[in-house]
Amino acid sequence: MIATITKERLTKFQPLIALFIMCIAISLLSENFLTVDNGWNILRQISINICISVGMTLVILTKGIDLSVGSILAFAGAVGAGLLKFGIDIPSEGINIGFTLLGGILAAILVGGILGWFNGFAITKFKAPAFVVTLAMLTMARGFTMLYTGGFPINGLSESFGFIGTGWFLGVPFPVWITLVVVLLAVFMTNKTAAGRYIYAIGGNENAALLSGINTKRVKIIVYTISGITAAIGGLMLTSRLDSAQPNAGLSYELDAIAAVVIGGTSLSGGKGTILGTVLGALIIGVLNNGLVLLNVSPFWQQVVKGAVILLAVIMDKTNKE
């Protein structure tokens, strides 16, 4: 009994222990790691991944997957940037509809929500595998981005838009504030609302959830819509930080998001995991990336190390279930 309790506690705190050990090791190897500036730099860099990972967590809790978040991020960011800079032209009427900062932001979020909703609709309506549907959306959204931008970046955005990704508020980078709001809303949803309970119930046993009266299709559509919205928020932050909407933005971001979710303790089998665990997982990835850069490790080896960490997290997840 005591051994079982000890194992459960160790399992619960594995990500935190891993982060602590990693920070000690990197600080011993690099004197630039434990500095205030580097700390803010890490938090600013992981803000985008945390936003995407929050939506990904909700999807994986329902035993799903969303491979399209990187492409949705790129398309939403491009739409927001394009509307702010060029507006909407109607040549036949000689009209140009301009967009305010708020209008451009809301339009980008709407685009992300619509694409996410389509993912959820296709998965539930046609009972198609989430892997296949979101893989198709990954390709389509990337194509939409190329069509919208013509394959060229949209540069020279306004200073007010740039504040989203590079500004500071009360001594804290503004992207960190945005991420904090997203995380708090997700924590409230999963812990304090009926929708949150439904998400865990579907991931635990979808048939039982359905028989208990839960509208599983509606819940799934909601979580995929939220995943699209959080990807769009990440796209706005990335576009703002770069002062440019890049057609190839967000490449492989879905892998970092899935890695953060898995490392943070969320089970790929659904029904088990927390938003705060995902935040911790994203922090582990951020610290790992930052440490490898400070230690001048080759980018190619960085990919190898990151892949190994993901594999280790999956193996540990499977081992803990046995």
N, C-alpha and C positions, 0 to 999 in steps of 0.2 A: 504493500500500500504506500509506504513512505517513498519507495523507489519510483513508483508510478507518479506520485505528486512531484517529486524532484525532476523527473524527466519532462513532465508537462511544463514546469516552470522554466527549465532550461530551453525547451522548445520555444516558449513564448518570448524569451529574451535573447534568442540566438542572433537576430539582426542587430540588436543594440550592442551585444558583446562583440560581434564582428566589426561594427563601426568603431568601437572603442579601441580594439586591437589595431585596426587599420590606421587610425589617427596617431597612435603612439609610434607605430613603425615608420610612417611617413615623416613625422616630426623629427625622428632621430636621424633620418636620411637627408632631410632638407630643412634648413633653418628658415626658409621663406614660407613654410606651410602654416605654422601657428602665428599668423599675423592678422590684425583686424581687416586690413585691405583684402587679403586673400579669403578671409571668411565671408565678407560681403560678395566677393567675386564668385565664390562657390554657390551662395544662395541665389545670386542673380542668374547664374547659369542653369541651375536646376529648376528655376521657377516654371519654365516652359514645360519641362518634363513632368513636373508635379501636376500641373493643370491637365495635361493629356492623361496622365496615369490615374487621376481621380475618376475620370470617365471610364477608363479602361477597367478599373477596379469594379465598378458597378456592373459592367458587362460580364466580366469573368466570374463575379459572384453568382450570376444567373447561369453559369456554365457555358458562356458564350466566348467570343473572341472578336476583336475589331482590328483588322489589318489596314484599314483605310485612313487612320487618324493622321498619318504623315501627309498624305495627299490632300485630305480635307483641310489640314492646317495651311498648306501652300495655296489652295484655291481661295479659301476665306481671306487669307492675308492679302492676296492679289486683288480680290474684289474690293476689300476695304481701301487699299492704297489707290486703286484705279478710280474709284468713285470720289475719293477725296481730291485727287489731282485733276481728273478729267471730267467728272460728273457723267451724265448720260446725254449723249447727242441724239437728236431726232432731226436728221438732215432734211427730210421732206418738209418739215415745218420750220426749219431754221431755229430750232430751240435747243438750248443746253440746260439740263437740270443739274444744278450744283448741289453738293452735299456738305453739310456741316460736319464737324468732327464727330458729334454724337450720331448723326445720321449714317456716316461711314462705318462706325463701330457696330451699330445695330444691324446694318445690312450684312456685314461680315458674319456676325453671330447668327443671323437668320439663315444665311447660306449654309453654315456648318450644321445648324439644327435641321434644315431640310434634307441635307445629304444623310445625316445620321438617322432621321426619321425613315428615309427610304430604305436604309439598311434594315432597320427593325421591321418595316412593313414587308419587305421581300422575304425575310427570314420566317416571319410568322404566317404570312398569307400563303406562301407556296411551300412552307416547311422545308426550305432549302438550308443546307449547312451554312452556319455563320462564317466558317472559314472561306467558303467559295463566294458567298455574297459580298463579303467585305474585301476579298481579294479583287473581285470585279470592280468594286467601287474604288479601290486603290488605283486601278488603271484608268477608270473613267474620270475621276477627279483630277488626276495628273494630266489627262488629256484636256479637260476643261481649263486647267491652269495655262497650258501651252496655247490653247486657242484664245483665251482672254488676253494674255500678255503678248501673243505673237512670238513667244520664245525669248523675249527680251525683258530684262528687269525694269520695274517701275521705280525710278529714283526721284530724289529731290522732293521729299514729302515735308509737310509743315513742322515747325518746331513744337507746336502743341501736340501733334501726333507723336513726335519723337519722345515726348515726356513719358509716354506709357512704358517705353522700354528702357529709357536711360535716366529718367528723372529720379529725384530723391524727395521723400516726404517725411518730416519729423526725424531726419537722420537715418532713414531706412530706404533702400532702393524701392521705387514705386512698384516694380514687378513683384517684389516680395509681398507687398500689401495686397495686390490683386490675387496672388496665389493664396494668401491667408484667407481672404474672403471665400474663394472657391472651396478651400479645404473645410472651413467652418460650416458652410452650407451643406457640403456633402456629409460631414460628420453628423450634423443635425438631422439630415434626411435619413441616414442609415440607422441612427440610434433612437430617434424620437418620433418618427412618422410611421404610418401604416405602410406606405410605399417601401420603406426600408425593410420592414418585417417581411413584406411580400418578396422582396429581392432575395433575401436569405432563404425563404421557404422554397422558392423556385429552384435555387441552386442546390438545396439539400435534397429535395424530392419533388420534381415538377408534377408528376402524376398526383401525388398526395395534395399538393398545393391547388391543383385544378379541381380535385374532388372536394376540397374544403371551401370552394367558392371563389377563389382568387382568379381574376381575369389575367391569366398568364401572358396572353398575347399583348394586352395593353401595357403591362409592366415591362415586357421586353422592348416594345417600341419606345417607351419612355427612356429606358436606360441607353439605348442606342442613340436616341435623340440627344440626351445629355452628353454622351461621348462625342458626338459631332460638335456640340456647343463648346465643350471644354477644349477640343482641338482648335476651334476657331479662335478662342481666347488666346491660346498659345500662339496661333498664327499672327494675331495682332501684335503680341509682345515681341515676337521674333522680327516681324517686318518693321516695327517701330525701332527696335534696337539697331538694326542694320541700316535704317533709313532707306530701305529698298525691299521691294517685293520680288524675290527671286523665283523664277519658274521651277527650279529644282529644289526649292526649300522643303525641309521636312523629310528628306530621304533617310530611311531607316529609323525614323523617330518612333515608329510603332514598336520596333524591337526594344528600344530603351524603355518605353512605357511598359511593355509586357515584363521586361526584366525587373523594373521597379516594383511591379505588383507581386511577382513571384518571390523576389528576394524579401519583400516586406511581409511575407507569410500568407498571402492569399492563395488558396488552393485552386489549381487549374480545373479541378473537378467540381468547383462551385460550392456555394453555401458557407464558406469559411474564409474569414479575412476581415481586415479593417482598413479604413482610410488612413488612419495614422500610421499603420504598418507600412502602407504604400509610400507615405511621405518619408519614412525612415529608409525604405528601399531606394527611393530616388536620391536621398542624401548619401547613401553608401555608394551608389554609382557616381554621383557628383564628386565625392571625395576621392574615389578611385581614379577617375579621369584626371582630376586636378593633380593628384599625387604623381601619376605617371608622366604628366606634362612637366611638372617641376623636376622630376628625376631624368628628364630628357630620354624617356623610353620611346622607341620608334612607334609611330602611329599604327604600323602593321601589328606589332606586338600588343599594342593597346587593345586592338580588336580581339586578338587571341585571348588575352587575359579576361576581357569582359565576357566573352563567350564561355570561358571556363567557369566564371563566377555564376553565370546563369544556369549552366549545367549542374553545378554543385548545389544551387538552391533547389532545383527541381528534384534532384536525387534525395536531398534532405527532406523535402516535402513528402515524397513517396515513402521514405524510410520511417518518418514519424507516424504515418498512418498504419503501419504494420505492427 
